[in-house]
Amino acid sequence: MTAPRLEIDLDKILHNAATLVSRLNDREISVTGITKAMLGAPVLANTLLAAGVAGLGDSRIENIERMREAGISAPITLIRSPMISQSSRVVANANVSLNTEMDVIQNLSAAAKDRGLNHGVVLMLELGDLREGIMPGDLEDIVRKTIQLPNITLAGIGTNLACRSGVSPDHQNMAELSKLTDSIEAKFGIDLKIVSGGNSANLNWVTDENHPMRINNLRLGESILLGREPLHRQPIEGLYTDAIALIAEVIETKVKPKQPWGKFAQNAFGTVSPKQDFDSASKQNILQSILAIGNQDTDSTGLQMPFGVTTLGASSDHLIVDTGKVAFPPGTEMVMYPNYNGLVRAMISPFVAKLWKPAEIQEFSSHATHVTGIDRGSIQPTTPTTR
Ligand SMILES: *Cc1c(COP(=O)(O)O)cnc(C)c1O
């Protein structure tokens, strides 16, 4: 079978999404299923919808257009602030976008008016992580201007934490978001339908027996796909952490010295090997294999390797591993589990095939044919079973 490849088990993703949806719905929190890590793949979108997400979200207008072209009619939110140059595509394809800039919202209003559409705006608040967000003191002014714009509906407010600086969602920042929701509603006599508390990093806060206060929506990507919460990358109880595997093929296996030798200068990436101490370790031999995958295809530091296999290094096209006591001859496939960054890079690489194992849902078959360039053959067991 073609390698390298991603094997994506949509049944496990369906289970993860449905489990999170039901846990959060119990607390009256809806889930927006985030598709950006998988480039808005319609098969993923349909799986998330079958799991009961209230809507979909993606950071890129291209991915949203891809889902629309595949016939997906569910509500979709653009979760990165729109580019003014894309206003028209945004209002044509996304029902809602997350916003922080008055200029952008005005452009969305004009574009929506041109097309005779209505566009929903969620205003994003800065609560400490220092990525996107309106400073709380400026919120009132922006609300006042937004609700006056034609063809724009102020759909709600939200925040995003943990992504840039790792600031954790906690009682304090969620209480602030709730308090601002109350005060905006009272001041302007409006209803803020969506109060979107954040991303997968909010799950620890939600399940901590905390009252969600006004928070009634979370935007979840990583936790659904990888079954882990992103603050400590711990597995989430009851979810699969192996829904997505990355498989690569061995192209060289030799007994080689543990240490390089010769005179050291920069390698291909501009770094110099640490000074070698020519002690007994330098004479030690190891079983070294090379896998035909590299940093052009994934994040070599973001792969969980099979038991007994250690990553030694990588260049653009080669991943070098120490296989311990077992020799894997050329042609052997190795199964690895990528973290979020490793997954995103593999999704983008045209050299990595994507093998979707269909979920057992009805909606699946009607859209599958729209996914071009993707081999949907059934997944064969890989050898060796080093998982
Ligand atoms: C990526 C992103 C999400 C989803 O984050 P996960 O950690 O994958 O759940 C939610 N909201 C915004 C604004 C994002 O950029």
The ligand as an SDF file (V2000), in Angstrom:
LIG
                    3D

 15 15  0  0  0  0  0  0  0  0999 V2000
   -8.2560   26.3430   16.2880 C   0  0  0  0  0  0  0  0  0  0  0  0
   -9.2960   27.0870   17.0040 C   0  0  0  0  0  0  0  0  0  0  0  0
  -10.2370   26.4000   17.7800 C   0  0  0  0  0  0  0  0  0  0  0  0
  -10.1700   24.9000   18.0090 C   0  0  0  0  0  0  0  0  0  0  0  0
   -9.0940   24.6220   18.8540 O   0  0  0  0  0  0  0  0  0  0  0  0
   -8.8040   23.1280   19.3620 P   0  0  0  0  0  0  0  0  0  0  0  0
   -7.7350   23.2850   20.3770 O   0  0  0  0  0  0  0  0  0  0  0  0
   -8.3640   22.3630   18.1660 O   0  0  0  0  0  0  0  0  0  0  0  0
  -10.0620   22.6060   19.9370 O   0  0  0  0  0  0  0  0  0  0  0  0
  -11.2410   27.1520   18.3730 C   0  0  0  0  0  0  0  0  0  0  0  0
  -11.3140   28.4890   18.2270 N   0  0  0  0  0  0  0  0  0  0  0  0
  -10.4310   29.1720   17.4910 C   0  0  0  0  0  0  0  0  0  0  0  0
  -10.5700   30.6520   17.3860 C   0  0  0  0  0  0  0  0  0  0  0  0
   -9.3770   28.5090   16.8630 C   0  0  0  0  0  0  0  0  0  0  0  0
   -8.4950   29.2040   16.1450 O   0  0  0  0  0  0  0  0  0  0  0  0
  1  2  1  0
  2  3  1  0
  2 14  2  0
  3  4  1  0
  3 10  2  0
  4  5  1  0
  5  6  1  0
  6  7  2  0
  6  8  1  0
  6  9  1  0
 10 11  1  0
 11 12  2  0
 12 13  1  0
 12 14  1  0
 14 15  1  0
M  END
$$$$
